[in-house]
Amino acid sequence: MNDELVASAALIAVKHALPSADCLQLASVASLKHALEPMKEKLVLVCPDKDLCRAAEEEEIELNDPEEVKKFIASQKVSEGQKKNYVQAYDTFMKFV
């Protein structure tokens, strides 16, 4: 952590009214995103927190909301038991990511 990152997090706090830890996370992600751009690499934030997701979108950070996977599973034409198994497997997988 450095002064530039803390200053960036403070601006994010004012702009998005997020908890300090979320502001530091978002500032770090934004910094990494900018560092990767010259290499044509892209960064995707995996984010289950709705407020943090909203702020990331406003900061033009690409994100993946793991809850969207559950919505997709719910829309499938399979039995409720099978849907439950898919969701449990996905939850277990996300604990390792």
N, C-alpha and C positions, 0 to 999 in steps of 0.2 A: 504494500500500500504506500502511496506517495501523496504529496500535497495536491498534485493535479487531479488524481482520482478522487480525493476527498472533496475538492472544490466542485468537480463534476457531479458527485453524489449530492452535494448541497443544492446545486441548481435543480437536480431531478426532484429532490424533496420539496422544493418550493413549487415546481411545476406540477407535480403529480400527487403530492400529499401522501407519500408512501412511508412505511417504517424505514428507519435508517439502514437496517440490514438489506432490505430490498433495494434501496437507493444505491448502496455500494455494489450490490450484485448487478444492477442495471448499468451503472457507470462502468463496471469492469467489462461487461458484455459489449457495450458501445465502443469502448477502447479497443477491445480485441477485434471487433468487427472492422474498425477502421484500419487496424494493423494488417488484417488479412486481405483487404481489398486490392492492394497492389499485386498480390500473388494470385488474384482471381479465385480466391477461396471464399466460400460463404459459411457463415455461422448461423446455426439454428438454435434458438433457445427453447429447451423443453421446460414448459412452465404450466403447472396446474393451478396457480394462484390467479384468480380473475383480475384483481387490481394490477398485479404485476404484468399480466398479459396485455391488459389495456394500455398501460404505460409503454410497454415494449413496442406495441403496434404504433403508438403515437411517435415513438423515437425511430420508427422505420426499421425495427429489428425483426427479422423473420422468426416466427415461433411455431412451436408444435404444442398444442394443448392435449395432454394425454387423455383428458375427459372426452375429447372428440372421438377417440377410438371406441370408448364405451357406447357413445351415441350410435356409432356405426354398427356395432355389434347388436344393439337393441333393434336396429332397423332390419336385421337379417331375418329371413323366413326359415328359422330353425326353432326347435323346441325351447321353452324357457329354461329347462335344465341344461341344454347345450349352451345357451347364451350365458348362463351363470358360470359354467365351466370356462368359457372363453374369457369372461371378465376376471375370474380368479387367476387364471393363467397370466393374463396381461398385468394384473396387479403385482403378482409375484415377479414377473419380468422387470417391471418398473422399479422395484426395490433394488435391483442390481445395476440399474443405469445411473 
